């Protein structure tokens, strides 16, 4: 199947970009893997600027230069393999264009400072990615006698008559790879981080469907066509990319299920995949891949062991998946389950994960010796407070009601229950841990895309306390917690603006103001506050952040 082609003359350009491109030289491409894309970006990005975007894509979390793109949660593909000057990894142009598009969303460079420039460049990269992706997307094809046909070859006019156009039939249909999974995942991540979150579902459904189609939720699917590879390094690298691609989707499945109040697409009962390699092995030189692969077990880890996404965030998401699964089973209209026994089981897992954070902290002293130890210690200082905060939020989700409006209107048994006391104590602890996060990451730049929803859910019970202070009396610890949460939301909005955090900050600030200045509050205040909160609901059947 031949690759898709483009007509460069159809590219939308401006005289400003064209002149700048010709002056700065479009031929200086330091990464050969991008050479096929460069001609289609002429007038928008020079070769050097395109390579800079790829550098941004591969920049490490916690980089003091703030170069890192918040939408790149982990690099499924090895940086060394893709960026090498000789024989770079054979990579889908659709994935390369999508990587550039994701990096362009937040890249901090002078070319994006001119009003409208970022949007024009991002739109061009998006169009380029979709043009390449069209022929790789299985939804663009259908089977016919004798092979496969591309949907775009069957075009009808407004009267329903087919245009007189020859149809091409291909012997083989699309052959999706891990590149397509990462492409769809990036499209879903960036879209979910934007204003129109519901648009993410199209890409996300494609992502999980492709994971299942390729069988990457099983080691049998990941082993795949290993016999086609000539050397052991290529085979190891190919299989590890598939594992890392799967575990990235596993993480996102749980994260988006919480964000959008949806059930899991990839339940643990259907996942039988080896744990991914630690990042220091995966990104190191080739001898490590051949000689130093550690023993691994199947299924996600439930303890925190490092600073990579799979080392600290994967265990948290595995436990979140258990909580989400329990919540849906608890609300089944016909089948009753022993909720307390399942809660106790999940609490034991949470306690084990919490203990692993302490052990990880003790293993990474604040005064390391070597430069490598210093780098690991710096990242550990970022990971530890974030992990502690999210653990507290997981306790809140395990025992809580999830929905802010339901909690504000609740006058029944939940307020006096054991579950509420657990939520209350963990909410105060979570608010206090925000101080530790802001101390090491004052701009909340470490994981802004992921952190927002946990900050959101960690705040609901504190909001309830604040709203009821006029009846139960002032509480200094609750007021301090409110101020910390408001500050964290305000910092998050500056770093990576999201509408749901703006709305919640507004409601929180209004409630705190009404507590401190009760005589100055307008009668319509309570209704307005609830209207703000009611945009995002987590009762069963509601859509969470997905407006």
C-alpha positions as CSV (number, residue, x, y, z in Angstrom):
1,X,0.0,0.0,0.0
2,X,1.6,3.2,-1.1
3,X,2.0,6.1,1.3
4,X,-0.3,9.1,1.1
5,X,1.1,12.1,-0.9
6,X,0.5,15.8,-0.7
7,X,0.4,18.7,-3.0
8,X,2.8,21.3,-1.4
9,X,1.2,24.1,-3.4
10,X,-2.0,23.7,-1.4
11,X,-0.3,24.6,1.9
12,X,-1.7,27.7,3.5
13,X,1.2,30.2,3.9
14,X,1.8,33.8,4.6
15,X,4.5,36.0,3.2
16,X,5.8,36.5,6.7
17,X,6.4,32.8,7.3
18,X,7.7,32.3,3.8
19,X,10.3,35.0,4.0
20,X,11.4,33.9,7.4
21,X,11.7,30.3,6.3
22,X,13.9,31.1,3.3
23,X,16.2,33.4,5.3
24,X,16.8,30.9,8.1
25,X,17.3,27.8,5.9
26,X,14.8,25.0,5.6
27,X,17.5,22.4,4.8
28,X,19.2,22.2,8.2
29,X,17.5,19.1,9.5
30,X,19.6,17.5,12.2
31,X,17.2,14.6,12.6
32,X,16.9,12.5,9.4
33,X,13.7,10.8,10.7
34,X,11.9,14.1,10.0
35,X,13.2,14.6,6.4
36,X,10.0,13.4,4.8
37,X,7.9,15.9,6.7
38,X,10.0,19.0,6.3
39,X,8.8,19.9,2.7
40,X,5.2,20.0,3.9
41,X,6.0,22.5,6.6
42,X,7.7,25.0,4.4
43,X,6.6,28.5,5.2
44,X,5.4,27.5,8.7
45,X,8.5,25.9,10.3
46,X,12.1,25.8,9.3
47,X,13.9,22.4,9.5
48,X,15.7,23.6,12.7
49,X,12.5,24.7,14.3
50,X,10.9,21.4,13.5
51,X,13.8,19.6,15.1
52,X,13.4,21.8,18.1
53,X,9.8,20.6,18.5
54,X,11.1,17.0,18.5
55,X,13.6,17.9,21.2
56,X,10.7,19.4,23.2
57,X,8.7,16.1,22.8
58,X,11.6,14.1,24.3
59,X,12.5,16.5,27.1
60,X,12.4,15.0,30.5
61,X,9.8,15.8,33.2
62,X,11.3,18.0,35.8
63,X,13.6,19.7,33.4
64,X,14.5,23.1,35.0
65,X,14.3,24.8,31.5
66,X,10.5,24.0,31.5
67,X,11.0,22.6,28.0
68,X,8.9,19.5,28.6
69,X,5.5,19.2,26.9
70,X,2.8,18.4,29.5
71,X,1.0,16.1,27.1
72,X,3.9,13.7,26.7
73,X,3.4,11.5,29.7
74,X,6.1,9.1,28.7
75,X,8.1,8.2,25.5
76,X,7.0,4.9,24.3
77,X,9.7,5.0,21.6
78,X,13.3,5.2,22.5
79,X,14.8,8.6,22.0
80,X,18.2,7.1,20.9
81,X,16.5,5.0,18.2
82,X,14.5,7.7,16.6
83,X,16.9,10.6,16.8
84,X,20.1,8.8,15.7
85,X,21.7,10.1,12.5
86,X,22.2,6.7,10.9
87,X,19.3,4.4,10.2
88,X,16.8,6.0,12.6
89,X,13.8,3.9,13.7
90,X,11.3,3.4,10.8
91,X,8.4,5.5,12.2
92,X,5.0,6.4,10.8
93,X,4.9,9.9,9.4
94,X,1.5,10.2,11.0
95,X,3.1,9.6,14.4
96,X,5.9,12.0,13.8
97,X,3.5,14.8,12.7
98,X,1.4,14.1,15.8
99,X,4.4,14.3,18.1
100,X,5.3,17.7,16.6
101,X,1.7,18.8,17.0
102,X,1.6,17.8,20.6
103,X,4.8,19.6,21.4
104,X,3.7,22.7,19.5
105,X,0.8,23.2,21.9
106,X,3.0,24.5,24.7
107,X,6.5,25.0,23.1
108,X,8.1,28.1,24.4
109,X,9.9,29.8,21.5
110,X,9.8,33.2,19.9
111,X,8.0,32.0,16.8
112,X,4.9,31.2,18.9
113,X,4.7,34.6,20.6
114,X,3.3,36.5,17.6
115,X,-0.5,36.5,18.0
116,X,-2.1,33.6,16.0
117,X,1.2,31.9,15.2
118,X,0.8,29.0,17.5
119,X,-2.7,28.2,16.3
120,X,-1.6,28.4,12.6
121,X,1.4,26.1,13.2
122,X,-0.5,23.7,15.3
123,X,-3.4,23.5,12.8
124,X,-0.9,22.9,9.9
125,X,0.7,20.0,11.9
126,X,-2.7,18.6,12.8
127,X,-3.8,18.6,9.1
128,X,-0.5,17.0,8.1
129,X,-1.0,14.3,10.8
130,X,-4.5,13.5,9.8
131,X,-3.6,13.4,6.1
132,X,-1.0,10.7,6.8
133,X,-3.3,9.0,9.3
134,X,-6.2,8.6,7.0
135,X,-4.7,5.6,5.2
136,X,-3.5,4.0,8.4
137,X,-6.8,4.2,10.2
138,X,-8.7,1.0,9.9
139,X,-12.0,2.9,10.0
140,X,-11.1,4.4,6.7
141,X,-11.2,1.0,4.9
142,X,-13.7,-1.7,4.1
143,X,-13.4,-5.2,2.7
144,X,-14.5,-6.0,-0.8
145,X,-14.2,-9.1,-3.0
146,X,-10.6,-9.3,-4.0
147,X,-9.2,-7.1,-1.2
148,X,-9.7,-3.7,0.5
149,X,-10.9,-0.3,-0.6
150,X,-10.4,3.1,0.9
151,X,-13.6,4.9,1.9
152,X,-12.5,8.1,0.2
153,X,-12.6,6.3,-3.2
154,X,-16.4,5.9,-2.9
155,X,-17.7,9.4,-3.0
156,X,-21.4,10.4,-3.6
157,X,-22.8,13.8,-4.7
158,X,-25.6,15.6,-2.9
159,X,-28.3,13.6,-4.8
160,X,-26.8,10.3,-3.7
161,X,-25.3,9.4,-7.1
162,X,-21.8,8.0,-7.1
163,X,-19.3,10.1,-8.9
164,X,-17.8,8.5,-12.0
165,X,-14.5,7.7,-10.4
166,X,-12.5,4.5,-10.7
167,X,-12.2,2.6,-7.4
168,X,-8.8,1.2,-6.4
169,X,-8.7,-2.2,-4.8
170,X,-5.7,-3.1,-2.6
171,X,-4.7,-6.7,-2.0
172,X,-3.8,-6.0,1.6
173,X,-5.6,-3.7,4.0
174,X,-4.1,-1.5,6.6
175,X,-1.5,-3.0,8.9
176,X,-1.7,-1.0,12.2
177,X,1.3,-1.0,14.5
178,X,2.2,0.5,17.9
179,X,2.9,3.8,16.1
180,X,-0.9,4.1,15.4
181,X,-1.7,3.4,19.0
182,X,0.6,6.1,20.2
183,X,-0.7,8.5,17.5
184,X,-4.3,8.0,18.6
185,X,-3.3,8.3,22.2
186,X,-1.6,11.6,21.6
187,X,-4.6,12.9,19.7
188,X,-6.8,11.9,22.6
189,X,-4.5,13.3,25.3
190,X,-4.1,16.8,23.7
191,X,-7.8,17.0,22.8
192,X,-8.9,16.0,26.4
193,X,-6.6,18.8,27.7
194,X,-8.4,21.4,25.6
195,X,-11.7,23.1,25.8
196,X,-13.7,20.6,23.8
197,X,-13.1,17.5,25.9
198,X,-15.9,15.4,24.4
199,X,-14.0,15.4,21.1
200,X,-11.4,13.3,22.8
201,X,-13.7,10.3,22.9
202,X,-13.5,9.7,19.1
203,X,-9.7,9.3,19.4
204,X,-9.9,7.4,22.7
205,X,-12.3,4.8,21.3
206,X,-10.1,4.3,18.4
207,X,-7.1,3.8,20.7
208,X,-8.6,1.1,23.0
209,X,-10.2,-0.6,20.0
210,X,-6.8,-0.9,18.3
211,X,-5.2,-2.2,21.5
212,X,-7.7,-4.9,21.6
213,X,-7.5,-5.6,17.8
214,X,-3.7,-6.0,18.0
215,X,-3.9,-8.0,21.2
216,X,-1.5,-5.8,23.1
217,X,-3.4,-6.6,26.4
218,X,-1.7,-10.0,26.2
219,X,1.9,-11.1,25.9
220,X,0.7,-13.3,23.0
221,X,-0.2,-10.2,21.0
222,X,3.0,-8.4,22.1
223,X,5.2,-11.3,21.0
224,X,3.4,-11.0,17.6
225,X,5.7,-11.2,14.6
226,X,9.0,-11.4,16.6
227,X,10.4,-13.9,14.2
228,X,10.5,-11.3,11.5
229,X,13.2,-9.4,13.3
230,X,16.8,-10.2,12.4
231,X,18.6,-9.4,15.7
232,X,17.7,-9.7,19.3
233,X,18.0,-6.0,20.0
234,X,15.4,-5.1,17.4
235,X,13.1,-7.8,18.8
236,X,13.5,-6.6,22.4
237,X,13.0,-3.0,21.4
238,X,9.9,-3.8,19.3
239,X,8.3,-5.9,22.0
240,X,9.1,-3.3,24.7
241,X,7.5,-0.6,22.7
242,X,4.3,-2.6,22.5
243,X,4.4,-3.2,26.3
244,X,5.0,0.5,27.0
245,X,2.3,1.4,24.5
246,X,-0.2,-0.9,26.3
247,X,0.7,0.4,29.8
248,X,0.3,4.0,28.7
249,X,-3.2,3.2,27.4
250,X,-3.9,1.3,30.7
251,X,-2.9,4.4,32.7
252,X,-5.0,6.7,30.4
253,X,-8.0,4.3,30.6
254,X,-8.2,4.8,34.4
255,X,-7.3,8.5,34.3
256,X,-10.0,9.3,31.7
257,X,-12.5,7.0,33.4
258,X,-12.3,9.2,36.5
259,X,-12.3,12.4,34.4
260,X,-15.3,11.5,32.3
261,X,-17.1,9.3,34.9
262,X,-17.0,6.3,32.7
263,X,-16.3,2.5,33.3
264,X,-13.0,1.0,32.4
265,X,-12.3,-0.2,28.8
266,X,-9.4,-2.5,29.9
267,X,-10.3,-4.4,33.0
268,X,-7.4,-6.1,34.8
269,X,-9.0,-9.5,34.2
270,X,-8.3,-9.1,30.5
271,X,-4.7,-7.8,30.9
272,X,-1.8,-10.2,31.0
273,X,1.3,-8.2,30.1
274,X,4.8,-8.0,31.7
275,X,5.6,-4.9,33.5
276,X,7.5,-2.3,31.5
277,X,11.3,-1.8,31.9
278,X,12.5,1.0,34.1
279,X,13.2,4.2,32.2
280,X,16.9,4.2,33.0
281,X,17.3,0.8,31.3
282,X,14.9,1.6,28.4
283,X,16.6,4.9,27.5
284,X,20.2,3.7,28.1
285,X,22.6,2.3,25.6
286,X,22.0,-0.9,23.8
287,X,24.1,-3.1,26.0
288,X,21.6,-2.6,28.9
289,X,18.8,-3.9,26.7
290,X,20.7,-7.0,25.8
291,X,22.4,-7.8,29.1
292,X,20.6,-6.1,32.0
293,X,16.9,-6.8,31.6
294,X,15.6,-7.5,35.2
295,X,13.1,-10.2,36.1
296,X,9.6,-8.9,35.6
297,X,6.1,-10.1,36.6
298,X,2.8,-9.9,34.9
299,X,0.3,-7.1,35.7
300,X,0.8,-3.6,37.0
301,X,3.0,-2.9,40.0
302,X,1.2,-1.7,43.1
303,X,4.3,-0.2,44.8
304,X,6.3,2.9,43.8
305,X,9.9,2.3,42.8
306,X,11.1,5.2,40.7
307,X,10.5,8.5,39.0
308,X,9.3,7.3,35.6
309,X,5.6,7.3,34.8
310,X,5.5,3.5,34.9
311,X,7.4,3.5,38.2
312,X,5.2,5.9,40.2
313,X,2.0,6.6,38.3
314,X,1.1,3.2,37.0
315,X,0.7,1.7,40.5
316,X,-1.6,4.6,41.5
317,X,-3.7,4.1,38.4
318,X,-3.9,0.3,39.0
319,X,-5.5,1.1,42.4
320,X,-7.7,3.8,40.9
321,X,-9.0,1.1,38.5
322,X,-9.9,-1.1,41.5
323,X,-11.8,1.8,43.0
324,X,-13.7,2.6,39.8
325,X,-14.6,-1.1,39.3
326,X,-15.9,-1.3,42.9
327,X,-18.0,1.9,42.4
328,X,-19.8,0.4,39.4
329,X,-20.4,-2.9,41.0
330,X,-21.7,-1.1,44.1
331,X,-24.3,0.7,42.0
332,X,-25.5,-2.4,40.1
333,X,-29.3,-2.4,40.3
334,X,-29.7,-6.2,41.0
335,X,-26.4,-7.7,42.2
336,X,-25.3,-7.0,45.8
337,X,-21.7,-7.2,46.8
338,X,-19.8,-7.1,50.1
339,X,-18.6,-3.5,49.8
340,X,-16.8,-3.3,53.1
341,X,-14.7,-6.4,52.3
342,X,-13.7,-5.0,49.0
343,X,-12.9,-1.6,50.5
344,X,-10.7,-3.3,53.1
345,X,-8.8,-5.2,50.4
346,X,-8.2,-1.9,48.4
347,X,-7.2,-0.2,51.6
348,X,-4.5,-2.8,52.2
349,X,-3.2,-2.2,48.7
350,X,-3.2,1.6,49.3
351,X,-1.4,1.1,52.6
352,X,1.2,-1.0,50.8
353,X,1.6,1.6,48.1
354,X,1.9,4.3,50.8
355,X,4.6,2.4,52.6
356,X,6.5,2.1,49.3
357,X,6.6,5.9,49.0
358,X,8.3,6.1,52.4
359,X,10.8,3.4,51.4
360,X,11.5,5.2,48.1
361,X,12.0,8.5,49.9
362,X,14.5,6.9,52.3
363,X,16.4,5.4,49.4
364,X,16.8,8.8,47.8
365,X,18.6,11.0,50.3
366,X,18.5,14.8,49.9
367,X,22.3,15.0,49.8
368,X,23.4,12.6,47.1
369,X,27.0,12.0,46.1
370,X,27.3,11.5,42.3
371,X,25.7,13.6,39.6
372,X,23.4,10.7,38.6
373,X,22.3,10.4,42.2
374,X,21.7,14.1,42.3
375,X,19.5,13.9,39.2
376,X,17.5,11.0,40.6
377,X,17.1,12.7,44.0
378,X,15.8,15.9,42.3
379,X,13.2,13.9,40.4
380,X,12.3,12.0,43.6
381,X,11.7,15.2,45.5
382,X,9.1,16.0,42.8
383,X,7.5,12.6,42.6
384,X,7.1,11.9,46.3
385,X,4.8,14.8,47.3
386,X,2.6,14.3,44.2
387,X,2.4,10.6,44.9
388,X,1.4,11.2,48.6
389,X,-1.3,13.7,47.5
390,X,-2.8,11.3,45.0
391,X,-2.8,8.4,47.5
392,X,-4.9,10.6,49.8
393,X,-7.3,11.4,46.9
394,X,-7.6,7.7,46.2
395,X,-8.7,7.1,49.9
396,X,-11.2,9.9,49.3
397,X,-12.5,8.3,46.1
398,X,-12.7,4.9,47.9
399,X,-14.9,6.2,50.7
400,X,-16.5,9.3,49.1
401,X,-19.5,10.3,47.0
402,X,-17.5,11.8,44.1
403,X,-20.1,14.4,43.3
404,X,-19.9,17.9,44.7
405,X,-23.6,18.8,44.4
406,X,-24.7,15.6,46.0
407,X,-22.3,16.2,49.0
408,X,-23.5,19.8,49.4
409,X,-27.1,18.7,49.4
410,X,-26.6,15.6,51.6
411,X,-28.3,15.8,55.0
412,X,-28.5,12.0,55.6
413,X,-26.5,9.3,57.0
414,X,-23.3,9.7,55.0
415,X,-22.2,12.8,57.0
416,X,-22.2,10.8,60.2
417,X,-20.7,7.6,58.7
418,X,-17.3,6.0,58.9
419,X,-16.8,6.6,55.2
420,X,-17.3,10.4,55.7
421,X,-14.8,10.5,58.5
422,X,-12.3,8.7,56.3
423,X,-12.9,11.3,53.5
424,X,-12.6,14.2,56.0
425,X,-9.3,13.1,57.5
426,X,-7.7,12.3,54.1
427,X,-9.0,15.6,52.6
428,X,-7.3,17.6,55.3
429,X,-4.1,15.5,54.8
430,X,-4.3,16.0,51.1
431,X,-4.7,19.8,51.5
432,X,-1.7,19.9,53.8
433,X,0.4,17.9,51.3
434,X,-0.2,20.6,48.7
435,X,2.2,22.8,50.7
436,X,4.9,20.2,50.1
437,X,4.1,20.1,46.4
438,X,4.3,23.9,46.0
439,X,7.5,23.9,48.0
440,X,9.3,21.8,45.3
441,X,7.2,22.8,42.3
442,X,5.8,26.3,42.9
443,X,4.4,26.5,39.3
444,X,3.0,23.0,39.3
445,X,4.8,22.2,36.1
446,X,5.7,18.6,36.8
447,X,2.5,16.9,35.8
448,X,-0.1,19.6,35.0
449,X,-2.2,17.5,32.5
450,X,-2.6,14.7,35.0
451,X,-2.8,16.6,38.3
452,X,-5.9,18.7,37.7
453,X,-8.5,16.0,38.2
454,X,-7.0,14.8,41.5
455,X,-6.7,18.3,42.8
456,X,-10.4,18.7,41.8
457,X,-11.6,15.5,43.6
458,X,-9.4,16.1,46.6
459,X,-11.2,19.4,47.2
460,X,-14.8,18.4,47.3
461,X,-15.0,17.5,51.0
462,X,-13.1,20.7,52.0
463,X,-15.7,22.6,50.0
464,X,-18.4,20.9,52.0
465,X,-16.8,21.8,55.3
466,X,-16.4,25.4,54.2
467,X,-20.0,25.7,53.0
468,X,-21.2,24.5,56.4
469,X,-19.0,26.6,58.6
470,X,-21.8,29.2,59.2
471,X,-23.8,26.4,60.9
472,X,-21.0,24.5,62.7
473,X,-18.8,27.5,63.5
474,X,-15.4,28.8,62.2
475,X,-12.5,26.3,61.7
476,X,-9.0,27.6,61.1
477,X,-7.7,24.3,59.6
478,X,-10.5,24.2,57.1
479,X,-9.9,27.9,56.1
480,X,-6.2,27.2,55.6
481,X,-7.0,24.1,53.5
482,X,-9.4,26.2,51.4
483,X,-6.6,28.8,50.8
484,X,-4.1,26.1,49.8
485,X,-6.6,24.5,47.4
486,X,-7.5,27.9,45.8
487,X,-3.9,28.7,45.4
488,X,-3.1,25.4,43.8
489,X,-6.0,25.8,41.4
490,X,-4.9,29.3,40.5
491,X,-1.3,28.1,39.9
492,X,-2.6,25.2,37.8
493,X,-4.7,27.6,35.6
494,X,-1.6,29.7,34.9
495,X,0.5,26.6,34.0
496,X,-2.1,24.7,31.9
497,X,-5.4,26.5,31.8
498,X,-8.5,24.3,32.1
499,X,-12.1,25.5,32.3
500,X,-13.2,23.1,35.0
501,X,-10.5,24.4,37.4
502,X,-11.6,28.0,36.7
503,X,-15.1,27.1,37.5
504,X,-14.2,25.3,40.7
505,X,-11.8,28.0,41.9
506,X,-14.7,30.5,41.4
507,X,-17.1,28.4,43.5
508,X,-14.5,27.8,46.2
509,X,-13.5,31.4,46.4
510,X,-17.2,32.5,46.6
511,X,-17.9,30.0,49.4
512,X,-14.9,31.1,51.4
513,X,-15.9,34.8,50.9
514,X,-19.4,34.0,52.1
515,X,-18.1,32.4,55.3
516,X,-15.9,35.4,56.1
517,X,-18.3,38.1,55.0
518,X,-21.8,36.6,55.6
519,X,-23.6,39.9,55.6
520,X,-22.1,40.9,52.2
521,X,-23.4,37.8,50.3
522,X,-26.2,38.4,47.8
523,X,-29.3,36.1,48.2
524,X,-28.6,34.6,44.8
525,X,-25.1,33.5,45.8
526,X,-25.9,29.9,46.8
527,X,-27.9,29.2,43.6
528,X,-25.0,30.7,41.5
529,X,-22.4,28.6,43.3
530,X,-24.4,25.4,42.7
531,X,-24.9,26.4,39.1
532,X,-21.1,26.6,38.7
533,X,-20.6,23.2,40.3
534,X,-23.5,21.5,38.5
535,X,-21.6,21.8,35.2
536,X,-19.5,18.8,36.2
537,X,-21.4,15.9,37.8
538,X,-20.2,12.5,39.0
539,X,-23.5,10.9,39.8
540,X,-24.0,7.6,37.9
541,X,-24.7,8.3,34.2
542,X,-23.3,11.8,34.2
543,X,-20.2,12.8,32.2
544,X,-17.8,14.4,34.6
545,X,-15.6,16.9,32.8
546,X,-16.9,15.8,29.4
547,X,-19.4,18.6,28.7
